[in-house]
Amino acid sequence: MTNPIIAFRNVSKVFEDSGTQVLKDINFELEEGKFYTLLGASGSGKSTILNIIAGLLDATSGDVLLDGKRINDIPINKRDVHTVFQSYALFPHMNVFDNVAFALKLKKVPKKEIEERVEEALKMVQLNGYQKRSIQKLSGGQRQRVAMGRAIVRDAKVFLMDEPLSNLDAKLRVSMRAEIAKIPRRIGATTIYVTHDQTEAMTLADRIVIMSSTKNPDGSGTIGRIEQIGTPQELYNEPANKFVAGFIGSPAMNFFNVKVDGNRITNSEGLDIAISEGQAKILKETGYQGKEVIFGIRPEDVSSRPIVQEVYPDANVDAEVVVSELLGAETMLYLKLGETEFAARVDARDFHNPGEKVNLTFSVAKGHFFDAETEKRISL
């Protein structure tokens, strides 16, 4: 990437009061005009990264670059970024217009220009006509759109959003997701959006930054790290490692500890299926023949259709149903093969009661193999 809008160079963060390290040697580059989500569980450092970009936290070491310029020592109000918080952070005694116009008034922007920019911003967030409405009379979704409008009028290079939808009910989250996806693209802004919600990340993002955490050696918490950056499709189809493969997709990818035995993969729990010639060849060439690996396959690539079983008789397994969930057009089967639990997304007509045996076919060509020690994906 020649000219990233945001770049981290060996950035670490240690909280001085507790001595707790939460980031260590973080490196990444973000492309201008894209919508990025920072996706990970609590403690993976998502909000810490966002706050360092915003200037709410200082990096302990390393360089933070905005449009090629180091901004570590630049104060918050001088950075060309704007943050939309989870809690809206609106002024309750002001109406909609005054909340959106607040930053422009501080900058002493001419009155006519303020009116034009506020009107345009409110149109974008579908609040045109609400200029005189009291903040206290707005719904949660409307307040969040006011916060978005305030960000838009700032005309910042980068929008930062810290789980802005987490306080909304499920129905409103869905509609607001659609609005948030549209707005940055309309104005061509770079957006960095923090979430722990996979659906939000997959729906909104041009690129997803997958984050994980490891325990701090001194027991003082967790240290966040970046596992992979890519489009939703890349992360789903080409996960860098087992963590990413298991994190993206709902339900999560199934994993089996297996041994590569010629053109078959086997284990002591009754899994004995054929793999393709191409898979077998690459596994042999990369030194995995006769060795233990991890085989991963997604629930949607496990079939109960008889015609599929007939076409691929060497990829069938018999498993016991533990839980069966009828979800209208489909059924989720949660099963056991030996002591290994896995899931299958099948046709609604293939509902089975717990305790029943069911024959399933693995679409092995869509499966993934991971090194048993490093858990990195083996490229096939």
Secondary structure, 3 states (H helix, E strand, C coil): CCCCCEEEEEEEEEECCCCEEEEEEEEEEECCCCEEEEECCCCCCHHHHHHHHHCCCCCCEEEEEECCEECCCCCHHHCCEEEECCCCCCCCCCEHHHHHHHHHHHCCCCHHHHHHHHHHHHHHCCCCCCCCCEHHHCCHHHHHHHHHHHHHHHCCCEEEEECCCCCCCHHHHHHHHHHHHHHHHHHCCEEEEEECCHHHHHHHCCEEEEEEEEECCCCCCEEEEEEEEECHHHHHHCCCEHHHHHHCCCCCCEEEEEEEECCEEECCCCCEEECCHHHHHHHHHCCCCCCEEEEEECHHHEECCHHHHHHCHHHEEEEEEEEEEECCCEEEEEEEECCEEEEEEEEHHHCCCCCCEEEEEECHHHCEEEECCCCEECCC
